[in-house]
């Protein structure tokens, strides 16, 4: 059995934030059991816990008092990791006692300690559980104790085992280094292949983007040309409509003028007839005057009509000229 005995001012064991064991001033003892241990040495071990002198007396003299003499407390916690063998950096616990067998032996130690001392002053943790230990070391004072002690022969065997394990670890380390180097080479090759693939993908993407940009430009150009054609057609149709409207206006104007002219002529004829009747009633001389007057009026009216016709003709000529120029501009565009 192996023990780690620590002098403490207080100690506490928790499982899932629940306190399972707690003491004030006394000893915190970690208990490790090997697969070779039996219950034949329990009495001797419990006596050692109760009587080991790790405390000062009233005068301040060191190593004079024990738990039993001062009426202090003990906290016992099972700790299978005390039986370990280091294989390089990894601990091995094959020497530790198995779970159920260790539980029985640990419970016997606790029971015997409570029988030999005050039951309330012997506290324990929770066997086989994941525990959190909180304690305040006094000193610190820590004693590592093994009972029964191993013979020199056993120690030598253990040392040989540890040396053998270390050699195996070194061999394993060399092999590991070799494997790591090979893995590194493989990784480097993979990285180079990845880089090449990346470069090829970048080139492909670049070409693809280039082609897409060219296509986009061509599409934009086509859209502009289509827009230009549409605008040109719109302008052309608008001009055509305007021209038709102007022609219709001119036709209407001409019709109106024809109507006016016909009206004037009919009025003239009526006036002439009236004048002739009057001349007949009044006599010939007056008839000549009236005829001359009518002729002069007719001439003036005809002159005014010809002036208006000339003006209209000029207007039509100028509008046709403008339309012709616009048509030439469109063809140039």
Phi and psi in degrees as GROMACS dihedral restraints (atoms count N, CA, C in turn):
[ dihedral_restraints ]
;  ai    aj    ak    al  type     phi  dphi    fc
    3     4     5     6     1  -121.8    20    10
    4     5     6     7     1   141.6    20    10
    6     7     8     9     1  -135.4    20    10
    7     8     9    10     1   141.6    20    10
    9    10    11    12     1  -115.7    20    10
   10    11    12    13     1   111.0    20    10
   12    13    14    15     1  -106.2    20    10
   13    14    15    16     1   121.3    20    10
   15    16    17    18     1  -123.2    20    10
   16    17    18    19     1   136.7    20    10
   18    19    20    21     1   -83.4    20    10
   19    20    21    22     1   125.7    20    10
   21    22    23    24     1  -131.5    20    10
   22    23    24    25     1   154.5    20    10
   24    25    26    27     1   -86.3    20    10
   25    26    27    28     1   -27.9    20    10
   27    28    29    30     1  -160.2    20    10
   28    29    30    31     1   158.1    20    10
   30    31    32    33     1  -153.1    20    10
   31    32    33    34     1   147.1    20    10
   33    34    35    36     1  -149.6    20    10
   34    35    36    37     1   137.5    20    10
   36    37    38    39     1  -119.0    20    10
   37    38    39    40     1   130.0    20    10
   39    40    41    42     1  -123.0    20    10
   40    41    42    43     1   145.0    20    10
   42    43    44    45     1  -127.7    20    10
   43    44    45    46     1   118.4    20    10
   45    46    47    48     1    53.8    20    10
   46    47    48    49     1    46.8    20    10
   48    49    50    51     1    66.1    20    10
   49    50    51    52     1     8.8    20    10
   51    52    53    54     1  -104.7    20    10
   52    53    54    55     1   129.8    20    10
   54    55    56    57     1   -74.3    20    10
   55    56    57    58     1   125.1    20    10
   57    58    59    60     1  -110.6    20    10
   58    59    60    61     1   -19.6    20    10
   60    61    62    63     1  -156.9    20    10
   61    62    63    64     1   139.1    20    10
   63    64    65    66     1  -152.5    20    10
   64    65    66    67     1   137.6    20    10
   66    67    68    69     1  -136.3    20    10
   67    68    69    70     1   165.5    20    10
   69    70    71    72     1   -95.9    20    10
   70    71    72    73     1  -132.2    20    10
   72    73    74    75     1   -69.0    20    10
   73    74    75    76     1   134.3    20    10
   75    76    77    78     1   163.9    20    10
   76    77    78    79     1  -140.8    20    10
   78    79    80    81     1  -123.0    20    10
   79    80    81    82     1   135.9    20    10
   81    82    83    84     1  -104.9    20    10
   82    83    84    85     1   119.4    20    10
   84    85    86    87     1  -122.2    20    10
   85    86    87    88     1   122.0    20    10
   87    88    89    90     1   -92.7    20    10
   88    89    90    91     1   131.0    20    10
   90    91    92    93     1  -114.8    20    10
   91    92    93    94     1   120.4    20    10
   93    94    95    96     1  -114.0    20    10
   94    95    96    97     1   129.4    20    10
   96    97    98    99     1  -115.2    20    10
   97    98    99   100     1   134.3    20    10
   99   100   101   102     1   -97.8    20    10
  100   101   102   103     1   168.1    20    10
  102   103   104   105     1   -72.5    20    10
  103   104   105   106     1    -5.8    20    10
  105   106   107   108     1   -99.6    20    10
  106   107   108   109     1    -7.0    20    10
  108   109   110   111     1   -76.5    20    10
  109   110   111   112     1   149.3    20    10
  111   112   113   114     1  -132.4    20    10
  112   113   114   115     1   177.8    20    10
  114   115   116   117     1   -87.9    20    10
  115   116   117   118     1     6.0    20    10
  117   118   119   120     1   -70.1    20    10
  118   119   120   121     1   -22.5    20    10
  120   121   122   123     1  -103.0    20    10
  121   122   123   124     1     8.8    20    10
  123   124   125   126     1   -59.7    20    10
  124   125   126   127     1   -44.7    20    10
  126   127   128   129     1   -58.8    20    10
  127   128   129   130     1   -45.6    20    10
  129   130   131   132     1   -62.2    20    10
  130   131   132   133     1   -41.4    20    10
  132   133   134   135     1   -64.6    20    10
  133   134   135   136     1   -45.5    20    10
  135   136   137   138     1   -63.6    20    10
  136   137   138   139     1   -40.8    20    10
  138   139   140   141     1   -59.5    20    10
  139   140   141   142     1   -38.8    20    10
  141   142   143   144     1   -64.4    20    10
  142   143   144   145     1   -43.4    20    10
  144   145   146   147     1   -58.0    20    10
  145   146   147   148     1   -42.8    20    10
  147   148   149   150     1   -78.2    20    10
  148   149   150   151     1   -26.0    20    10
  150   151   152   153     1  -115.0    20    10
  151   152   153   154     1    -5.3    20    10
  153   154   155   156     1   -62.6    20    10
  154   155   156   157     1   130.7    20    10
  156   157   158   159     1   -95.0    20    10
  157   158   159   160     1    95.6    20    10
  159   160   161   162     1  -117.0    20    10
  160   161   162   163     1     6.1    20    10
  162   163   164   165     1  -118.8    20    10
  163   164   165   166     1   156.8    20    10
  165   166   167   168     1   -84.2    20    10
  166   167   168   169     1   153.8    20    10
  168   169   170   171     1   -86.4    20    10
  169   170   171   172     1  -173.9    20    10
  171   172   173   174     1   -63.5    20    10
  172   173   174   175     1   -29.3    20    10
  174   175   176   177     1   -83.3    20    10
  175   176   177   178     1    -6.0    20    10
  177   178   179   180     1    92.6    20    10
  178   179   180   181     1     9.4    20    10
  180   181   182   183     1   -74.7    20    10
  181   182   183   184     1   133.9    20    10
  183   184   185   186     1   -81.5    20    10
  184   185   186   187     1   152.2    20    10
  186   187   188   189     1    57.7    20    10
  187   188   189   190     1    42.5    20    10
  189   190   191   192     1  -111.1    20    10
  190   191   192   193     1   -29.3    20    10
  192   193   194   195     1  -117.9    20    10
  193   194   195   196     1   156.7    20    10
  195   196   197   198     1  -121.3    20    10
  196   197   198   199     1   178.6    20    10
  198   199   200   201     1   -60.8    20    10
  199   200   201   202     1   -43.6    20    10
  201   202   203   204     1   -66.5    20    10
  202   203   204   205     1   -42.2    20    10
  204   205   206   207     1   -69.6    20    10
  205   206   207   208     1   -30.7    20    10
  207   208   209   210     1   -99.0    20    10
  208   209   210   211     1    -6.9    20    10
  210   211   212   213     1    69.8    20    10
  211   212   213   214     1    38.2    20    10
  213   214   215   216     1   -90.2    20    10
  214   215   216   217     1  -173.0    20    10
  216   217   218   219     1  -115.4    20    10
  217   218   219   220     1   160.6    20    10
  219   220   221   222     1  -130.3    20    10
  220   221   222   223     1   136.3    20    10
  222   223   224   225     1  -117.7    20    10
  223   224   225   226     1   112.6    20    10
  225   226   227   228     1  -100.0    20    10
  226   227   228   229     1   128.6    20    10
  228   229   230   231     1  -131.9    20    10
  229   230   231   232     1   125.5    20    10
  231   232   233   234     1   -68.9    20    10
  232   233   234   235     1   135.1    20    10
  234   235   236   237     1  -144.5    20    10
  235   236   237   238     1    89.0    20    10
  237   238   239   240     1   -68.3    20    10
  238   239   240   241     1   -21.1    20    10
  240   241   242   243     1   -69.7    20    10
  241   242   243   244     1    -7.6    20    10
  243   244   245   246     1   -67.4    20    10
  244   245   246   247     1   -22.3    20    10
  246   247   248   249     1  -100.8    20    10
  247   248   249   250     1    92.2    20    10
  249   250   251   252     1  -134.8    20    10
  250   251   252   253     1   156.0    20    10
  252   253   254   255     1  -128.2    20    10
  253   254   255   256     1   127.2    20    10
  255   256   257   258     1   -84.2    20    10
  256   257   258   259     1   120.4    20    10
  258   259   260   261     1  -103.2    20    10
  259   260   261   262     1    86.9    20    10
  261   262   263   264     1    72.3    20    10
  262   263   264   265     1  -114.9    20    10
  264   265   266   267     1  -102.5    20    10
  265   266   267   268     1    -3.1    20    10
  267   268   269   270     1  -104.9    20    10
  268   269   270   271     1   126.5    20    10
  270   271   272   273     1   -78.8    20    10
  271   272   273   274     1   146.3    20    10
  273   274   275   276     1  -123.0    20    10
  274   275   276   277     1   135.1    20    10
  276   277   278   279     1  -115.9    20    10
  277   278   279   280     1    31.2    20    10
  279   280   281   282     1   -68.4    20    10
  280   281   282   283     1   -18.9    20    10
  282   283   284   285     1   -82.3    20    10
  283   284   285   286     1   -15.9    20    10
  285   286   287   288     1   -71.4    20    10
  286   287   288   289     1   148.3    20    10
  288   289   290   291     1   -69.3    20    10
  289   290   291   292     1   145.9    20    10
  291   292   293   294     1   -63.6    20    10
  292   293   294   295     1   160.1    20    10
  294   295   296   297     1   -51.8    20    10
  295   296   297   298     1   -63.0    20    10
  297   298   299   300     1   -66.2    20    10
  298   299   300   301     1   -41.2    20    10
  300   301   302   303     1   -62.7    20    10
  301   302   303   304     1   -41.7    20    10
  303   304   305   306     1   -67.2    20    10
  304   305   306   307     1   -38.1    20    10
  306   307   308   309     1   -59.3    20    10
  307   308   309   310     1   -44.4    20    10
  309   310   311   312     1   -62.1    20    10
  310   311   312   313     1   -46.8    20    10
  312   313   314   315     1   -67.3    20    10
  313   314   315   316     1   -40.1    20    10
  315   316   317   318     1   -63.4    20    10
  316   317   318   319     1   -43.5    20    10
  318   319   320   321     1   -61.8    20    10
  319   320   321   322     1   -35.7    20    10
  321   322   323   324     1   -63.7    20    10
  322   323   324   325     1   -41.6    20    10
  324   325   326   327     1   -62.5    20    10
  325   326   327   328     1   -45.9    20    10
  327   328   329   330     1   -62.4    20    10
  328   329   330   331     1   -45.5    20    10
  330   331   332   333     1   -60.4    20    10
  331   332   333   334     1   -44.5    20    10
  333   334   335   336     1   -65.6    20    10
  334   335   336   337     1   -38.0    20    10
  336   337   338   339     1   -64.9    20    10
  337   338   339   340     1   -39.4    20    10
  339   340   341   342     1   -69.2    20    10
  340   341   342   343     1   -33.4    20    10
  342   343   344   345     1   -68.9    20    10
  343   344   345   346     1   -38.3    20    10
  345   346   347   348     1   -83.6    20    10
  346   347   348   349     1   -16.9    20    10
  348   349   350   351     1  -135.5    20    10
  349   350   351   352     1  -169.8    20    10
  351   352   353   354     1   -73.8    20    10
  352   353   354   355     1   125.0    20    10
  354   355   356   357     1   -57.9    20    10
  355   356   357   358     1   -40.8    20    10
  357   358   359   360     1   -69.2    20    10
  358   359   360   361     1   -23.3    20    10
  360   361   362   363     1   -90.8    20    10
  361   362   363   364     1     1.8    20    10
  363   364   365   366     1  -109.6    20    10
  364   365   366   367     1   107.2    20    10
  366   367   368   369     1  -109.2    20    10
  367   368   369   370     1   160.0    20    10
  369   370   371   372     1  -143.7    20    10
  370   371   372   373     1   165.2    20    10
  372   373   374   375     1   -87.1    20    10
  373   374   375   376     1  -156.7    20    10
  375   376   377   378     1  -114.3    20    10
  376   377   378   379     1   114.6    20    10
  378   379   380   381     1   -62.5    20    10
  379   380   381   382     1   132.8    20    10
  381   382   383   384     1    75.0    20    10
  382   383   384   385     1     1.9    20    10
  384   385   386   387     1   -96.6    20    10
  385   386   387   388     1   161.0    20    10
  387   388   389   390     1   -81.8    20    10
  388   389   390   391     1   115.3    20    10
  390   391   392   393     1  -114.9    20    10
  391   392   393   394     1   152.1    20    10
  393   394   395   396     1  -114.8    20    10
  394   395   396   397     1   125.1    20    10
  396   397   398   399     1  -111.6    20    10
  397   398   399   400     1   128.3    20    10
  399   400   401   402     1  -121.3    20    10
  400   401   402   403     1   123.9    20    10
  402   403   404   405     1  -150.0    20    10
  403   404   405   406     1   160.2    20    10
  405   406   407   408     1  -118.3    20    10
  406   407   408   409     1   106.9    20    10
  408   409   410   411     1   -68.0    20    10
  409   410   411   412     1   144.7    20    10
  411   412   413   414     1  -111.9    20    10
  412   413   414   415     1   108.2    20    10
  414   415   416   417     1   128.0    20    10
  415   416   417   418     1   -76.6    20    10
  417   418   419   420     1   -78.2    20    10
  418   419   420   421     1   149.7    20    10
  420   421   422   423     1  -125.1    20    10
  421   422   423   424     1   117.7    20    10
  423   424   425   426     1  -134.1    20    10
  424   425   426   427     1   128.4    20    10
  426   427   428   429     1  -120.0    20    10
  427   428   429   430     1   126.2    20    10
  429   430   431   432     1   -98.3    20    10
  430   431   432   433     1   123.9    20    10
  432   433   434   435     1  -135.6    20    10
  433   434   435   436     1   136.7    20    10
  435   436   437   438     1  -125.5    20    10
  436   437   438   439     1   133.0    20    10
  438   439   440   441     1  -145.6    20    10
  439   440   441   442     1   135.4    20    10
  441   442   443   444     1   -67.5    20    10
  442   443   444   445     1   149.7    20    10
  444   445   446   447     1   -71.4    20    10
  445   446   447   448     1   147.2    20    10
  447   448   449   450     1   -74.9    20    10
  448   449   450   451     1   149.5    20    10
  450   451   452   453     1   -75.0    20    10
  451   452   453   454     1   164.7    20    10
  453   454   455   456     1   -59.8    20    10
  454   455   456   457     1   -37.6    20    10
  456   457   458   459     1   -61.4    20    10
  457   458   459   460     1   -44.5    20    10
  459   460   461   462     1   -62.6    20    10
  460   461   462   463     1   -39.8    20    10
  462   463   464   465     1   -62.4    20    10
  463   464   465   466     1   -41.8    20    10
  465   466   467   468     1   -63.4    20    10
  466   467   468   469     1   -42.5    20    10
  468   469   470   471     1   -58.7    20    10
  469   470   471   472     1   -43.2    20    10
  471   472   473   474     1   -64.4    20    10
  472   473   474   475     1   -40.8    20    10
  474   475   476   477     1   -62.6    20    10
  475   476   477   478     1   -42.3    20    10
  477   478   479   480     1   -61.2    20    10
  478   479   480   481     1   -42.9    20    10
  480   481   482   483     1   -59.9    20    10
  481   482   483   484     1   -45.5    20    10
  483   484   485   486     1   -63.4    20    10
  484   485   486   487     1   -41.4    20    10
  486   487   488   489     1   -62.9    20    10
  487   488   489   490     1   -41.3    20    10
  489   490   491   492     1   -62.0    20    10
  490   491   492   493     1   -45.2    20    10
  492   493   494   495     1   -60.8    20    10
  493   494   495   496     1   -40.8    20    10
  495   496   497   498     1   -62.3    20    10
  496   497   498   499     1   -43.2    20    10
  498   499   500   501     1   -61.3    20    10
  499   500   501   502     1   -45.0    20    10
  501   502   503   504     1   -59.8    20    10
  502   503   504   505     1   -40.0    20    10
  504   505   506   507     1   -63.8    20    10
  505   506   507   508     1   -39.0    20    10
  507   508   509   510     1   -63.7    20    10
  508   509   510   511     1   -46.0    20    10
  510   511   512   513     1   -58.6    20    10
  511   512   513   514     1   -45.5    20    10
  513   514   515   516     1   -61.1    20    10
  514   515   516   517     1   -35.7    20    10
  516   517   518   519     1   -64.9    20    10
  517   518   519   520     1   -41.9    20    10
  519   520   521   522     1   -62.7    20    10
  520   521   522   523     1   -45.3    20    10
  522   523   524   525     1   -61.1    20    10
  523   524   525   526     1   -40.8    20    10
  525   526   527   528     1   -61.7    20    10
  526   527   528   529     1   -43.4    20    10
  528   529   530   531     1   -60.4    20    10
  529   530   531   532     1   -42.8    20    10
  531   532   533   534     1   -61.5    20    10
  532   533   534   535     1   -46.7    20    10
  534   535   536   537     1   -60.4    20    10
  535   536   537   538     1   -40.4    20    10
  537   538   539   540     1   -63.5    20    10
  538   539   540   541     1   -40.1    20    10
  540   541   542   543     1   -62.7    20    10
  541   542   543   544     1   -44.3    20    10
  543   544   545   546     1   -62.9    20    10
  544   545   546   547     1   -41.8    20    10
  546   547   548   549     1   -61.8    20    10
  547   548   549   550     1   -38.5    20    10
  549   550   551   552     1   -64.4    20    10
  550   551   552   553     1   -42.9    20    10
  552   553   554   555     1   -59.9    20    10
  553   554   555   556     1   -46.7    20    10
  555   556   557   558     1   -59.6    20    10
  556   557   558   559     1   -42.3    20    10
  558   559   560   561     1   -64.0    20    10
  559   560   561   562     1   -39.7    20    10
  561   562   563   564     1   -62.5    20    10
  562   563   564   565     1   -42.0    20    10
  564   565   566   567     1   -61.5    20    10
  565   566   567   568     1   -44.9    20    10
  567   568   569   570     1   -60.6    20    10
  568   569   570   571     1   -41.0    20    10
  570   571   572   573     1   -62.8    20    10
  571   572   573   574     1   -42.2    20    10
  573   574   575   576     1   -62.6    20    10
  574   575   576   577     1   -43.7    20    10
  576   577   578   579     1   -61.6    20    10
  577   578   579   580     1   -42.6    20    10
  579   580   581   582     1   -61.1    20    10
  580   581   582   583     1   -41.9    20    10
  582   583   584   585     1   -61.6    20    10
  583   584   585   586     1   -46.3    20    10
  585   586   587   588     1   -59.5    20    10
  586   587   588   589     1   -45.8    20    10
  588   589   590   591     1   -61.1    20    10
  589   590   591   592     1   -38.9    20    10
  591   592   593   594     1   -63.1    20    10
  592   593   594   595     1   -44.8    20    10
  594   595   596   597     1   -61.0    20    10
  595   596   597   598     1   -45.5    20    10
  597   598   599   600     1   -61.3    20    10
  598   599   600   601     1   -41.4    20    10
  600   601   602   603     1   -63.9    20    10
  601   602   603   604     1   -39.2    20    10
  603   604   605   606     1   -63.0    20    10
  604   605   606   607     1   -43.7    20    10
  606   607   608   609     1   -61.8    20    10
  607   608   609   610     1   -45.0    20    10
  609   610   611   612     1   -60.2    20    10
  610   611   612   613     1   -45.0    20    10
  612   613   614   615     1   -63.5    20    10
  613   614   615   616     1   -38.3    20    10
  615   616   617   618     1   -63.1    20    10
  616   617   618   619     1   -45.7    20    10
  618   619   620   621     1   -62.7    20    10
  619   620   621   622     1   -42.6    20    10
  621   622   623   624     1   -60.6    20    10
  622   623   624   625     1   -45.3    20    10
  624   625   626   627     1   -63.5    20    10
  625   626   627   628     1   -39.1    20    10
  627   628   629   630     1   -61.5    20    10
  628   629   630   631     1   -47.3    20    10
  630   631   632   633     1   -63.0    20    10
  631   632   633   634     1   -40.0    20    10
  633   634   635   636     1   -63.5    20    10
  634   635   636   637     1   -41.0    20    10
  636   637   638   639     1   -63.1    20    10
  637   638   639   640     1   -41.0    20    10
  639   640   641   642     1   -63.0    20    10
  640   641   642   643     1   -44.6    20    10
  642   643   644   645     1   -60.9    20    10
  643   644   645   646     1   -41.9    20    10
  645   646   647   648     1   -61.7    20    10
  646   647   648   649     1   -42.7    20    10
  648   649   650   651     1   -62.9    20    10
  649   650   651   652     1   -43.5    20    10
  651   652   653   654     1   -62.4    20    10
  652   653   654   655     1   -41.6    20    10
  654   655   656   657     1   -62.1    20    10
  655   656   657   658     1   -42.8    20    10
  657   658   659   660     1   -61.6    20    10
  658   659   660   661     1   -42.7    20    10
  660   661   662   663     1   -61.6    20    10
  661   662   663   664     1   -46.3    20    10
  663   664   665   666     1   -61.3    20    10
  664   665   666   667     1   -41.7    20    10
  666   667   668   669     1   -62.2    20    10
  667   668   669   670     1   -41.7    20    10
  669   670   671   672     1   -62.2    20    10
  670   671   672   673     1   -44.9    20    10
  672   673   674   675     1   -63.2    20    10
  673   674   675   676     1   -42.1    20    10
  675   676   677   678     1   -61.8    20    10
  676   677   678   679     1   -42.0    20    10
  678   679   680   681     1   -62.1    20    10
  679   680   681   682     1   -42.5    20    10
  681   682   683   684     1   -60.7    20    10
  682   683   684   685     1   -45.1    20    10
  684   685   686   687     1   -62.2    20    10
  685   686   687   688     1   -43.4    20    10
  687   688   689   690     1   -61.2    20    10
  688   689   690   691     1   -44.8    20    10
  690   691   692   693     1   -61.3    20    10
  691   692   693   694     1   -41.9    20    10
  693   694   695   696     1   -61.9    20    10
  694   695   696   697     1   -44.2    20    10
  696   697   698   699     1   -63.5    20    10
  697   698   699   700     1   -40.4    20    10
  699   700   701   702     1   -60.9    20    10
  700   701   702   703     1   -47.7    20    10
  702   703   704   705     1   -59.7    20    10
  703   704   705   706     1   -42.6    20    10
  705   706   707   708     1   -62.0    20    10
  706   707   708   709     1   -45.9    20    10
  708   709   710   711     1   -65.3    20    10
  709   710   711   712     1   -38.3    20    10
  711   712   713   714     1   -63.1    20    10
  712   713   714   715     1   -44.1    20    10
  714   715   716   717     1   -62.6    20    10
  715   716   717   718     1   -40.5    20    10
  717   718   719   720     1   -62.1    20    10
  718   719   720   721     1   -44.6    20    10
  720   721   722   723     1   -62.0    20    10
  721   722   723   724     1   -44.7    20    10
  723   724   725   726     1   -60.3    20    10
  724   725   726   727     1   -41.9    20    10
  726   727   728   729     1   -63.2    20    10
  727   728   729   730     1   -43.0    20    10
  729   730   731   732     1   -62.8    20    10
  730   731   732   733     1   -41.3    20    10
  732   733   734   735     1   -61.8    20    10
  733   734   735   736     1   -44.0    20    10
  735   736   737   738     1   -62.7    20    10
  736   737   738   739     1   -42.5    20    10
  738   739   740   741     1   -62.6    20    10
  739   740   741   742     1   -41.2    20    10
  741   742   743   744     1   -63.3    20    10
  742   743   744   745     1   -41.7    20    10
  744   745   746   747     1   -60.8    20    10
  745   746   747   748     1   -45.1    20    10
  747   748   749   750     1   -61.5    20    10
  748   749   750   751     1   -44.1    20    10
  750   751   752   753     1   -59.8    20    10
  751   752   753   754     1   -44.2    20    10
  753   754   755   756     1   -62.8    20    10
  754   755   756   757     1   -40.9    20    10
  756   757   758   759     1   -62.0    20    10
  757   758   759   760     1   -46.3    20    10
  759   760   761   762     1   -61.3    20    10
  760   761   762   763     1   -40.9    20    10
  762   763   764   765     1   -61.6    20    10
  763   764   765   766     1   -44.4    20    10
  765   766   767   768     1   -59.3    20    10
  766   767   768   769     1   -45.9    20    10
  768   769   770   771     1   -62.0    20    10
  769   770   771   772     1   -41.0    20    10
  771   772   773   774     1   -61.0    20    10
  772   773   774   775     1   -42.4    20    10
  774   775   776   777     1   -62.2    20    10
  775   776   777   778     1   -45.3    20    10
  777   778   779   780     1   -60.3    20    10
  778   779   780   781     1   -44.5    20    10
  780   781   782   783     1   -61.9    20    10
  781   782   783   784     1   -45.9    20    10
  783   784   785   786     1   -60.7    20    10
  784   785   786   787     1   -39.5    20    10
  786   787   788   789     1   -63.2    20    10
  787   788   789   790     1   -45.2    20    10
  789   790   791   792     1   -60.1    20    10
  790   791   792   793     1   -45.7    20    10
  792   793   794   795     1   -62.6    20    10
  793   794   795   796     1   -41.2    20    10
  795   796   797   798     1   -65.0    20    10
  796   797   798   799     1   -38.8    20    10
  798   799   800   801     1   -63.8    20    10
  799   800   801   802     1   -42.1    20    10
  801   802   803   804     1   -59.7    20    10
  802   803   804   805     1   -46.2    20    10
  804   805   806   807     1   -62.1    20    10
  805   806   807   808     1   -39.3    20    10
  807   808   809   810     1   -64.4    20    10
  808   809   810   811     1   -44.2    20    10
  810   811   812   813     1   -62.6    20    10
  811   812   813   814     1   -40.5    20    10
  813   814   815   816     1   -61.8    20    10
  814   815   816   817     1   -43.9    20    10
  816   817   818   819     1   -62.6    20    10
  817   818   819   820     1   -40.5    20    10
  819   820   821   822     1   -64.6    20    10
  820   821   822   823     1   -40.9    20    10
  822   823   824   825     1   -65.0    20    10
  823   824   825   826     1   -40.5    20    10
  825   826   827   828     1   -63.4    20    10
  826   827   828   829     1   -41.4    20    10
  828   829   830   831     1   -61.1    20    10
  829   830   831   832     1   -43.1    20    10
  831   832   833   834     1   -64.1    20    10
  832   833   834   835     1   -41.6    20    10
  834   835   836   837     1   -62.6    20    10
  835   836   837   838     1   -38.4    20    10
  837   838   839   840     1   -63.2    20    10
  838   839   840   841     1   -40.1    20    10
  840   841   842   843     1   -69.5    20    10
  841   842   843   844     1   -40.8    20    10
  843   844   845   846     1   -88.9    20    10
  844   845   846   847     1   -34.9    20    10
  846   847   848   849     1   133.4    20    10
  847   848   849   850     1   171.6    20    10
  849   850   851   852     1   -69.9    20    10
  850   851   852   853     1   -49.2    20    10
  852   853   854   855     1   -51.1    20    10
  853   854   855   856     1   -48.4    20    10
  855   856   857   858     1   -58.8    20    10
  856   857   858   859     1   -32.2    20    10
  858   859   860   861     1   -61.8    20    10
  859   860   861   862     1   -42.3    20    10
  861   862   863   864     1   -63.3    20    10
  862   863   864   865     1   -43.3    20    10
  864   865   866   867     1   -60.7    20    10
  865   866   867   868     1   -46.9    20    10
  867   868   869   870     1   -62.8    20    10
  868   869   870   871     1   -37.9    20    10
  870   871   872   873     1   -64.6    20    10
  871   872   873   874     1   -43.5    20    10
  873   874   875   876     1   -61.5    20    10
  874   875   876   877     1   -45.1    20    10
  876   877   878   879     1   -58.1    20    10
  877   878   879   880     1   -46.0    20    10
  879   880   881   882     1   -61.3    20    10
  880   881   882   883     1   -40.2    20    10
  882   883   884   885     1   -64.4    20    10
  883   884   885   886     1   -42.8    20    10
  885   886   887   888     1   -65.0    20    10
  886   887   888   889     1   -42.5    20    10
  888   889   890   891     1   -60.7    20    10
  889   890   891   892     1   -43.2    20    10
  891   892   893   894     1   -61.8    20    10
  892   893   894   895     1   -40.8    20    10
  894   895   896   897     1   -63.8    20    10
  895   896   897   898     1   -44.5    20    10
  897   898   899   900     1   -60.4    20    10
  898   899   900   901     1   -44.8    20    10
  900   901   902   903     1   -63.3    20    10
  901   902   903   904     1   -42.1    20    10
  903   904   905   906     1   -63.8    20    10
  904   905   906   907     1   -39.4    20    10
  906   907   908   909     1   -62.2    20    10
  907   908   909   910     1   -44.8    20    10
  909   910   911   912     1   -63.3    20    10
  910   911   912   913     1   -41.6    20    10
  912   913   914   915     1   -62.2    20    10
  913   914   915   916     1   -42.4    20    10
  915   916   917   918     1   -64.3    20    10
  916   917   918   919     1   -37.2    20    10
  918   919   920   921     1   -60.7    20    10
  919   920   921   922     1   -48.8    20    10
  921   922   923   924     1   -60.6    20    10
  922   923   924   925     1   -41.3    20    10
  924   925   926   927     1   -62.3    20    10
  925   926   927   928     1   -40.0    20    10
  927   928   929   930     1   -62.7    20    10
  928   929   930   931     1   -43.1    20    10
  930   931   932   933     1   -60.3    20    10
  931   932   933   934     1   -46.5    20    10
  933   934   935   936     1   -61.2    20    10
  934   935   936   937     1   -40.1    20    10
  936   937   938   939     1   -61.9    20    10
  937   938   939   940     1   -42.8    20    10
  939   940   941   942     1   -62.7    20    10
  940   941   942   943     1   -43.0    20    10
  942   943   944   945     1   -59.6    20    10
  943   944   945   946     1   -46.4    20    10
  945   946   947   948     1   -62.3    20    10
  946   947   948   949     1   -38.8    20    10
  948   949   950   951     1   -62.6    20    10
  949   950   951   952     1   -46.7    20    10
  951   952   953   954     1   -64.9    20    10
  952   953   954   955     1   -40.3    20    10
  954   955   956   957     1   -65.3    20    10
  955   956   957   958     1   -39.7    20    10
  957   958   959   960     1   -63.9    20    10
  958   959   960   961     1   -39.1    20    10
  960   961   962   963     1   -62.1    20    10
  961   962   963   964     1   -45.0    20    10
  963   964   965   966     1   -59.8    20    10
  964   965   966   967     1   -45.2    20    10
  966   967   968   969     1   -60.6    20    10
  967   968   969   970     1   -39.0    20    10
  969   970   971   972     1   -63.5    20    10
  970   971   972   973     1   -44.4    20    10
  972   973   974   975     1   -62.3    20    10
  973   974   975   976     1   -42.5    20    10
  975   976   977   978     1   -60.6    20    10
  976   977   978   979     1   -41.1    20    10
  978   979   980   981     1   -62.1    20    10
  979   980   981   982     1   -39.6    20    10
  981   982   983   984     1   -64.8    20    10
  982   983   984   985     1   -40.0    20    10
  984   985   986   987     1   -62.5    20    10
  985   986   987   988     1   -39.9    20    10
  987   988   989   990     1   -63.6    20    10
  988   989   990   991     1   -43.5    20    10
  990   991   992   993     1   -64.1    20    10
  991   992   993   994     1   -36.3    20    10
  993   994   995   996     1   -63.1    20    10
  994   995   996   997     1   -43.4    20    10
